[in-house]
Amino acid sequence: MHEFLKEIYNDFCTKHDVPWNEDGSDYLSADDLLHGHMYAEIDPLTQYQQNWLHNYIKLWEATTGGEDI
């Protein structure tokens, strides 16, 4: 399940020009993106993007945080 969630997140990031990690290897995590937005470390997020990320985080946590069982 977590591979599917990662694919969905990557699609969201691509469509919304989400910034990359400092090392450029991957997108910022949903948590980091929301945290950075709240503290003005990155460009502001729209209300839609904030809601989407909050819901994505809830879904991720509901699926054991991406851990294989």
C-alpha positions in Angstrom: 0.0 0.0 0.0 2.7 2.5 0.8 4.3 2.2 -2.6 0.9 3.3 -4.1 0.8 6.2 -1.6 4.3 7.3 -2.6 3.2 7.3 -6.2 0.2 9.4 -5.5 2.4 11.8 -3.5 5.0 12.1 -6.2 2.2 12.9 -8.7 0.8 15.6 -6.4 4.3 17.1 -6.0 5.0 17.1 -9.8 1.7 18.8 -10.5 2.1 21.4 -7.8 5.9 22.2 -8.2 6.7 21.0 -4.7 10.4 21.7 -3.8 13.0 19.0 -3.6 15.0 18.0 -0.5 18.3 19.9 -0.1 20.2 17.0 -1.6 17.9 17.0 -4.6 17.2 13.3 -4.4 13.4 13.4 -3.6 10.6 15.7 -2.8 10.1 17.2 0.6 7.9 15.0 2.8 4.3 16.0 3.3 5.1 16.9 7.0 8.1 19.0 6.0 6.1 20.7 3.3 3.4 21.7 5.7 5.9 22.7 8.4 7.9 24.8 6.0 4.8 26.5 4.7 3.7 27.4 8.2 7.1 29.0 9.0 7.5 30.7 5.6 10.5 28.6 4.7 9.0 27.8 1.4 6.4 29.3 -0.9 2.9 29.6 0.5 0.5 26.7 -0.1 -3.1 27.1 -1.3 -5.9 26.0 1.0 -6.5 23.1 -1.4 -2.8 22.0 -1.1 -2.9 22.3 2.7 -6.1 20.2 2.9 -4.7 17.6 0.5 -1.5 17.3 2.5 -3.3 17.0 5.8 -5.5 14.2 4.4 -2.6 12.5 2.8 -0.7 12.4 6.2 -3.8 11.0 7.9 -4.0 8.3 5.3 -0.3 7.5 5.5 -0.5 7.2 9.3 -3.6 5.0 9.0 -1.6 2.6 6.8 1.0 2.0 9.5 3.1 4.9 8.3 4.3 3.0 5.3 5.9 0.2 7.3 5.7 -3.3 5.8 3.8 -5.6 8.1 
